[in-house]
Amino acid sequence: MHLEHEHDYGHTHDHSHTAAPRDELIALMRYMVGHNVSHTNELKELAHKLAHTGDSEACAQILDAVQDYETGNQKLAASLDQLQK
């Protein structure tokens, strides 16, 4: 089965259900962890900018979401560590 989906920002991900070599899966996990950390950093920067505009409620909500992202990213990084053993 071959499934693909597109994110709102325009790129697609292949969700084929064929066995991929372990090294490919590890490389994909490395990419995803880094990709997520990058988005988390962008959100922190957005919150910082909002704080300077006086939008403290929006800033606080974004920082709360950042904590959730960081928790998820830590779990993904731990999973990657397990895969690399």
TORVEX-749118 format. One record per atom (N, C-alpha, C, O): residue in one letter; chain; x, y, z; residue number from 1; atom name. Coordinates in nm, 4 decimals. Each point is the difference from the previous one (the first is absolute). Last residue first. Layout:
  type  mol      east     north        up  seq  atom
     A    A         X         Y         Z  NUM    CA
...
***
This chain:
  type  mol      east     north        up  seq  atom
     K    A    2.1238    0.1875    1.8864   85     N
     K    A    0.0777   -0.0944    0.0826   85    CA
     K    A    0.0201   -0.1303   -0.0716   85     C
     K    A    0.0629   -0.0910    0.0540   85     O
     Q    A   -0.3283    0.4746   -0.2078   84     N
     Q    A    0.1407    0.0054   -0.0360   84    CA
     Q    A    0.0861   -0.0957    0.0815   84     C
     Q    A    0.1199   -0.0117   -0.0254   84     O
     L    A   -0.5952    0.0773    0.0972   83     N
     L    A    0.0205   -0.0562   -0.1330   83    CA
     L    A    0.1486   -0.0104   -0.0354   83     C
     L    A    0.0405   -0.0904   -0.0731   83     O
     Q    A   -0.1684    0.3035    0.4765   82     N
     Q    A   -0.0260   -0.1451    0.0067   82    CA
     Q    A    0.0277   -0.0660   -0.1345   82     C
     Q    A    0.0593   -0.1077   -0.0059   82     O
     D    A   -0.0337    0.5767    0.0276   81     N
     D    A    0.1113   -0.0608    0.0731   81    CA
     D    A   -0.0168   -0.1512    0.0075   81     C
     D    A    0.0967   -0.0742   -0.0173   81     O
     L    A   -0.4522    0.3163   -0.1639   80     N
     L    A    0.1144   -0.0033   -0.0915   80    CA
     L    A    0.1207   -0.0637    0.0677   80     C
     L    A    0.0689   -0.0820   -0.0605   80     O
     S    A   -0.4404    0.1620    0.3267   79     N
     S    A   -0.0293   -0.1087   -0.0941   79    CA
     S    A    0.1142   -0.0161   -0.0997   79     C
     S    A    0.0403   -0.1119   -0.0319   79     O
     A    A   -0.0212    0.4731    0.3219   78     N
     A    A    0.0242   -0.1240    0.0744   78    CA
     A    A   -0.0249   -0.1207   -0.0890   78     C
     A    A    0.0734   -0.0986    0.0057   78     O
     A    A   -0.1770    0.5175   -0.1827   77     N
     A    A    0.1456   -0.0141    0.0116   77    CA
     A    A    0.0354   -0.1280    0.0759   77     C
     A    A    0.0957   -0.0687   -0.0356   77     O
     L    A   -0.5490    0.1853    0.0074   76     N
     L    A    0.0499   -0.0415   -0.1315   76    CA
     L    A    0.1509   -0.0205    0.0036   76     C
     L    A    0.0509   -0.0950   -0.0594   76     O
     K    A   -0.2523    0.2661    0.4450   75     N
     K    A   -0.0426   -0.1393   -0.0201   75    CA
     K    A    0.0498   -0.0525   -0.1343   75     C
     K    A    0.0440   -0.1146   -0.0094   75     O
     Q    A    0.0279    0.5664    0.1058   74     N
     Q    A    0.0829   -0.0821    0.0887   74    CA
     Q    A   -0.0347   -0.1484   -0.0176   74     C
     Q    A    0.0889   -0.0852   -0.0015   74     O
     N    A   -0.3546    0.3988   -0.2248   73     N
     N    A    0.1327   -0.0100   -0.0618   73    CA
     N    A    0.0938   -0.0850    0.0845   73     C
     N    A    0.0802   -0.0759   -0.0543   73     O
     G    A   -0.5076    0.1774    0.2283   72     N
     G    A   -0.0085   -0.0929   -0.1137   72    CA
     G    A    0.1349   -0.0203   -0.0660   72     C
     G    A    0.0358   -0.1124   -0.0351   72     O
     T    A   -0.0585    0.4330    0.3716   71     N
     T    A   -0.0241   -0.1323    0.0586   71    CA
     T    A   -0.0063   -0.1054   -0.1104   71     C
     T    A    0.0610   -0.1063    0.0109   71     O
     E    A   -0.0319    0.5515   -0.1459   70     N
     E    A    0.1269   -0.0459    0.0549   70    CA
     E    A   -0.0131   -0.1369    0.0655   70     C
     E    A    0.0909   -0.0824   -0.0097   70     O
     Y    A   -0.4810    0.2939   -0.1546   69     N
     Y    A    0.0878   -0.0394   -0.1101   69    CA
     Y    A    0.1304   -0.0576    0.0542   69     C
     Y    A    0.0473   -0.1035   -0.0468   69     O
     D    A   -0.3385    0.2905    0.3586   68     N
     D    A   -0.0545   -0.1259   -0.0525   68    CA
     D    A    0.0878   -0.0531   -0.1140   68     C
     D    A    0.0303   -0.1191   -0.0058   68     O
     Q    A    0.0766    0.5398    0.1782   67     N
     Q    A    0.0300   -0.1037    0.0998   67    CA
     Q    A   -0.0504   -0.1358   -0.0464   67     C
     Q    A    0.0679   -0.1012    0.0173   67     O
     V    A   -0.1801    0.4717   -0.2779   66     N
     V    A    0.1413   -0.0345   -0.0168   66    CA
     V    A    0.0407   -0.1070    0.1005   66     C
     V    A    0.0753   -0.0913   -0.0338   66     O
     A    A   -0.5036    0.2842    0.0695   65     N
     A    A    0.0072   -0.0981   -0.1094   65    CA
     A    A    0.1438   -0.0452   -0.0230   65     C
     A    A    0.0242   -0.1171   -0.0293   65     O
     D    A   -0.0871    0.4572    0.3366   64     N
     D    A   -0.0600   -0.1220    0.0535   64    CA
     D    A    0.0047   -0.1109   -0.1053   64     C
     D    A    0.0325   -0.1148    0.0303   64     O
     L    A    0.0997    0.5402   -0.1626   63     N
     L    A    0.1023   -0.0604    0.0860   63    CA
     L    A   -0.0505   -0.1272    0.0666   63     C
     L    A    0.0773   -0.0930    0.0226   63     O
     I    A   -0.3821    0.3416   -0.2797   62     N
     I    A    0.1021   -0.0601   -0.0868   62    CA
     I    A    0.1082   -0.0665    0.0847   62     C
     I    A    0.0441   -0.1104   -0.0318   62     O
     Q    A   -0.3735    0.3487    0.2594   61     N
     Q    A   -0.0582   -0.1199   -0.0614   61    CA
     Q    A    0.1013   -0.0698   -0.0898   61     C
     Q    A    0.0087   -0.1227   -0.0012   61     O
     A    A    0.1121    0.5363    0.1962   60     N
     A    A   -0.0098   -0.1049    0.1017   60    CA
     A    A   -0.0553   -0.1294   -0.0589   60     C
     A    A    0.0475   -0.1085    0.0336   60     O
     C    A   -0.0363    0.4901   -0.3111   59     N
     C    A    0.1359   -0.0452    0.0313   59    CA
     C    A   -0.0040   -0.1168    0.0979   59     C
     C    A    0.0667   -0.1014   -0.0205   59     O
     A    A   -0.4670    0.3230   -0.0717   58     N
     A    A    0.0399   -0.0846   -0.1129   58    CA
     A    A    0.1394   -0.0568    0.0234   58     C
     A    A    0.0257   -0.1167   -0.0294   58     O
     E    A   -0.1745    0.4212    0.3475   57     N
     E    A   -0.0825   -0.1209    0.0049   57    CA
     E    A    0.0367   -0.0956   -0.1136   57     C
     E    A    0.0141   -0.1204    0.0218   57     O
     S    A    0.1972    0.5503    0.0041   56     N
     S    A    0.0478   -0.0934    0.1017   56    CA
     S    A   -0.0831   -0.1282    0.0062   56     C
     S    A    0.0547   -0.1067    0.0279   56     O
     D    A    0.0494    0.5179   -0.3535   55     N
     D    A   -0.0980   -0.1090   -0.0087   55    CA
     D    A    0.0376   -0.1112    0.0972   55     C
     D    A    0.0356   -0.1104   -0.0410   55     O
     G    A    0.2188    0.5210   -0.0622   54     N
     G    A   -0.0976    0.0119    0.1070   54    CA
     G    A   -0.1083   -0.1061   -0.0026   54     C
     G    A   -0.0940    0.0055    0.0792   54     O
     T    A    0.5015    0.0555   -0.3526   53     N
     T    A   -0.1118    0.0788   -0.0523   53    CA
     T    A   -0.1088    0.0178    0.1052   53     C
     T    A   -0.0990    0.0694   -0.0232   53     O
     H    A    0.4940   -0.3300    0.1034   52     N
     H    A    0.0425    0.1387   -0.0233   52    CA
     H    A   -0.1109    0.0867   -0.0585   52     C
     H    A    0.0106    0.1227    0.0016   52     O
     A    A   -0.0790   -0.5862    0.0681   51     N
     A    A    0.0216    0.0616    0.1313   51    CA
     A    A    0.0374    0.1471   -0.0153   51     C
     A    A   -0.0406    0.0843    0.0800   51     O
     L    A    0.0072   -0.3526   -0.4653   50     N
     L    A   -0.1307    0.0378    0.0524   50    CA
     L    A    0.0119    0.0675    0.1363   50     C
     L    A   -0.0751    0.0926    0.0306   50     O
     K    A    0.4646   -0.2694   -0.2249   49     N
     K    A   -0.0454    0.1179   -0.0749   49    CA
     K    A   -0.1354    0.0479    0.0510   49     C
     K    A   -0.0230    0.1202    0.0125   49     O
     H    A    0.1929   -0.5186    0.1688   48     N
     H    A    0.0853    0.1113    0.0397   48    CA
     H    A   -0.0454    0.1294   -0.0688   48     C
     H    A   -0.0082    0.1050    0.0637   48     O
     A    A   -0.1959   -0.5064   -0.1934   47     N
     A    A   -0.0449    0.0406    0.1335   47    CA
     A    A    0.0787    0.1210    0.0482   47     C
     A    A   -0.0570    0.0929    0.0572   47     O
     L    A    0.1966   -0.2873   -0.4583   46     N
     L    A   -0.1306    0.0651   -0.0178   46    CA
     L    A   -0.0529    0.0502    0.1345   46     C
     L    A   -0.0494    0.1123    0.0095   46     O
     E    A    0.4366   -0.3712   -0.0010   45     N
     E    A    0.0288    0.1319   -0.0567   45    CA
     E    A   -0.1300    0.0781   -0.0210   45     C
     E    A   -0.0055    0.1199    0.0274   45     O
     K    A   -0.0324   -0.5641    0.1097   44     N
     K    A    0.0580    0.0797    0.1084   44    CA
     K    A    0.0280    0.1419   -0.0477   44     C
     K    A   -0.0266    0.0964    0.0717   44     O
     L    A   -0.1146   -0.4063   -0.3928   43     N
     L    A   -0.1101    0.0388    0.0881   43    CA
     L    A    0.0496    0.0846    0.1173   43     C
     L    A   -0.0662    0.0959    0.0398   43     O
     E    A    0.3845   -0.2800   -0.3301   42     N
     E    A   -0.0759    0.1050   -0.0689   42    CA
     E    A   -0.1164    0.0487    0.0860   42     C
     E    A   -0.0293    0.1195    0.0045   42     O
     N    A    0.2774   -0.4865    0.1481   41     N
     N    A    0.0780    0.1234    0.0121   41    CA
     N    A   -0.0703    0.1167   -0.0692   41     C
     N    A    0.0038    0.1129    0.0490   41     O
     T    A   -0.1936   -0.5369   -0.0965   40     N
     T    A   -0.0123    0.0433    0.1392   40    CA
     T    A    0.0754    0.1308    0.0217   40     C
     T    A   -0.0498    0.0905    0.0670   40     O
     H    A    0.0931   -0.3053   -0.4826   39     N
     H    A   -0.1318    0.0627    0.0143   39    CA
     H    A   -0.0214    0.0513    0.1430   39     C
     H    A   -0.0592    0.1061    0.0194   39     O
     S    A    0.4538   -0.3468   -0.0986   38     N
     S    A    0.0026    0.1251   -0.0759   38    CA
     S    A   -0.1327    0.0743    0.0121   38     C
     S    A   -0.0018    0.1211    0.0218   38     O
     V    A    0.0331   -0.5494    0.1578   37     N
     V    A    0.0734    0.0938    0.0839   37    CA
     V    A    0.0055    0.1365   -0.0694   37     C
     V    A   -0.0137    0.1039    0.0645   37     O
     N    A   -0.1727   -0.4563   -0.3090   36     N
     N    A   -0.0881    0.0418    0.1089   36    CA
     N    A    0.0681    0.1001    0.0922   36     C
     N    A   -0.0637    0.0953    0.0449   36     O
     H    A    0.3196   -0.2859   -0.3880   35     N
     H    A   -0.1066    0.0798   -0.0598   35    CA
     H    A   -0.0925    0.0542    0.1090   35     C
     H    A   -0.0366    0.1175   -0.0014   35     O
     G    A    0.3692   -0.4291    0.1230   34     N
     G    A    0.0578    0.1306   -0.0314   34    CA
     G    A   -0.1038    0.0970   -0.0551   34     C
     G    A    0.0002    0.1183    0.0340   34     O
     V    A   -0.1377   -0.5595    0.0421   33     N
     V    A    0.0351    0.0615    0.1282   33    CA
     V    A    0.0565    0.1400   -0.0246   33     C
     V    A   -0.0405    0.0956    0.0661   33     O
     M    A   -0.0491   -0.3548   -0.4455   32     N
     M    A   -0.1231    0.0448    0.0649   32    CA
     M    A    0.0290    0.0675    0.1331   32     C
     M    A   -0.0613    0.1019    0.0319   32     O
     Y    A    0.4232   -0.2982   -0.2742   31     N
     Y    A   -0.0548    0.1153   -0.0706   31    CA
     Y    A   -0.1212    0.0558    0.0742   31     C
     Y    A   -0.0100    0.1210    0.0201   31     O
     R    A    0.1905   -0.5187    0.1398   30     N
     R    A    0.0935    0.1107    0.0239   30    CA
     R    A   -0.0524    0.1284   -0.0636   30     C
     R    A    0.0011    0.1066    0.0615   30     O
     M    A   -0.2398   -0.4994   -0.1516   29     N
     M    A   -0.0226    0.0456    0.1372   29    CA
     M    A    0.0928    0.1165    0.0340   29     C
     M    A   -0.0428    0.0967    0.0629   29     O
     L    A    0.1057   -0.3043   -0.4774   28     N
     L    A   -0.1268    0.0722    0.0010   28    CA
     L    A   -0.0301    0.0541    0.1398   28     C
     L    A   -0.0444    0.1140    0.0142   28     O
     A    A    0.4164   -0.3927   -0.0628   27     N
     A    A    0.0249    0.1285   -0.0659   27    CA
     A    A   -0.1265    0.0849   -0.0017   27     C
     A    A    0.0066    0.1210    0.0213   27     O
     I    A   -0.0465   -0.5577    0.1381   26     N
     I    A    0.0772    0.0806    0.0946   26    CA
     I    A    0.0285    0.1378   -0.0596   26     C
     I    A   -0.0108    0.1009    0.0696   26     O
     L    A   -0.1944   -0.4124   -0.3476   25     N
     L    A   -0.0927    0.0401    0.1060   25    CA
     L    A    0.0691    0.0878    0.1033   25     C
     L    A   -0.0577    0.0975    0.0482   25     O
     E    A    0.3181   -0.2890   -0.3880   24     N
     E    A   -0.0880    0.1022   -0.0573   24    CA
     E    A   -0.0972    0.0516    0.1063   24     C
     E    A   -0.0270    0.1199    0.0072   24     O
     D    A    0.3062   -0.4793    0.1065   23     N
     D    A    0.0783    0.1231   -0.0124   23    CA
     D    A   -0.0837    0.1138   -0.0568   23     C
     D    A    0.0158    0.1152    0.0406   23     O
     R    A   -0.2042   -0.5546   -0.0163   22     N
     R    A    0.0106    0.0648    0.1313   22    CA
     R    A    0.0764    0.1326   -0.0080   22     C
     R    A   -0.0386    0.0971    0.0652   22     O
     P    A   -0.2268   -0.2783   -0.4973   21     N
     P    A    0.1187   -0.0382    0.0763   21    CA
     P    A    0.0110    0.0838    0.1277   21     C
     P    A   -0.0355    0.1178    0.0016   21     O
     A    A   -0.4459   -0.2091   -0.1939   20     N
     A    A    0.1137    0.0857   -0.0333   20    CA
     A    A    0.1198   -0.0481    0.0809   20     C
     A    A   -0.0149   -0.0437    0.1141   20     O
     A    A   -0.4824   -0.1777   -0.2915   19     N
     A    A    0.1084    0.0003    0.0975   19    CA
     A    A    0.1147    0.0872   -0.0503   19     C
     A    A    0.0502   -0.0195   -0.1107   19     O
     T    A   -0.5565    0.1295   -0.0244   18     N
     T    A    0.0988   -0.1013   -0.0330   18    CA
     T    A    0.1139    0.0127    0.1008   18     C
     T    A    0.0223    0.1066    0.0574   18     O
     H    A   -0.4408    0.1676   -0.1303   17     N
     H    A    0.0028   -0.1031    0.1027   17    CA
     H    A    0.0877   -0.1165   -0.0434   17     C
     H    A   -0.0363   -0.1167    0.0154   17     O
     S    A    0.0031    0.6841   -0.1148   16     N
     S    A   -0.0057   -0.1348   -0.0551   16    CA
     S    A    0.0112   -0.1007    0.1134   16     C
     S    A    0.0649    0.0256    0.1014   16     O
     H    A   -0.1151    0.4890   -0.1327   15     N
     H    A   -0.0318   -0.0937    0.1074   15    CA
     H    A   -0.0190   -0.1412   -0.0558   15     C
     H    A   -0.0998   -0.0662    0.0286   15     O
     D    A    0.3291    0.5905   -0.1528   14     N
     D    A   -0.0419   -0.1308   -0.0488   14    CA
     D    A   -0.0241   -0.0910    0.1201   14     C
     D    A    0.0836   -0.0078    0.0901   14     O
     H    A   -0.1177    0.5607   -0.1321   13     N
     H    A    0.0733   -0.1112    0.0605   13    CA
     H    A   -0.0594   -0.1294   -0.0519   13     C
     H    A   -0.1219   -0.0164   -0.0050   13     O
     T    A    0.1456    0.5802   -0.1560   12     N
     T    A   -0.0696   -0.1257    0.0233   12    CA
     T    A    0.0929   -0.1001    0.0653   12     C
     T    A    0.1223    0.0112   -0.0074   12     O
     H    A   -0.1848    0.5676   -0.0186   11     N
     H    A    0.0767   -0.1177   -0.0394   11    CA
     H    A   -0.0729   -0.1261    0.0427   11     C
     H    A   -0.0849    0.0017    0.0892   11     O
     G    A   -0.0899    0.4676   -0.0211   10     N
     G    A    0.0267   -0.0369   -0.1374   10    CA
     G    A    0.0879   -0.1187   -0.0313   10     C
     G    A    0.0180   -0.0299   -0.1181   10     O
     Y    A   -0.2310    0.2633    0.5270    9     N
     Y    A    0.1092    0.0792   -0.0530    9    CA
     Y    A    0.0583   -0.0593   -0.1269    9     C
     Y    A    0.1072    0.0417   -0.0439    9     O
     D    A   -0.4669   -0.2490    0.2924    8     N
     D    A   -0.0457    0.1311   -0.0446    8    CA
     D    A    0.1123    0.0823   -0.0621    8     C
     D    A   -0.0267    0.0872   -0.0826    8     O
     H    A    0.0771   -0.6144    0.0561    7     N
     H    A   -0.0159    0.0957    0.1084    7    CA
     H    A   -0.0451    0.1325   -0.0588    7     C
     H    A    0.0159    0.0240   -0.1196    7     O
     E    A   -0.0974   -0.5310   -0.0840    6     N
     E    A    0.0664    0.1287   -0.0164    6    CA
     E    A   -0.0279    0.0868    0.1208    6     C
     E    A   -0.1134    0.0090    0.0469    6     O
     H    A    0.1441   -0.5759   -0.1678    5     N
     H    A   -0.0801    0.1143    0.0429    5    CA
     H    A    0.0817    0.1265   -0.0132    5     C
     H    A    0.1230   -0.0025    0.0017    5     O
     E    A   -0.1690   -0.5607   -0.1680    4     N
     E    A    0.0775    0.1224    0.0053    4    CA
     E    A   -0.0889    0.1091    0.0546    4     C
     E    A   -0.1199    0.0016   -0.0279    4     O
     L    A    0.1674   -0.5841   -0.0480    3     N
     L    A   -0.0762    0.1162    0.0444    3    CA
     L    A    0.0918    0.1200    0.0058    3     C
     L    A    0.1172   -0.0126    0.0355    3     O
     H    A   -0.1568   -0.5318   -0.2178    2     N
     H    A    0.0779    0.1221   -0.0136    2    CA
     H    A   -0.0875    0.1187    0.0357    2     C
     H    A   -0.0962    0.0304   -0.0704    2     O
     M    A    0.1367   -0.6091    0.1276    1     N
     M    A   -0.0842    0.1170    0.0000    1    CA
     M    A    0.0890    0.1236    0.0000    1     C
     M    A    0.0997    0.0054    0.0719    1     O
***
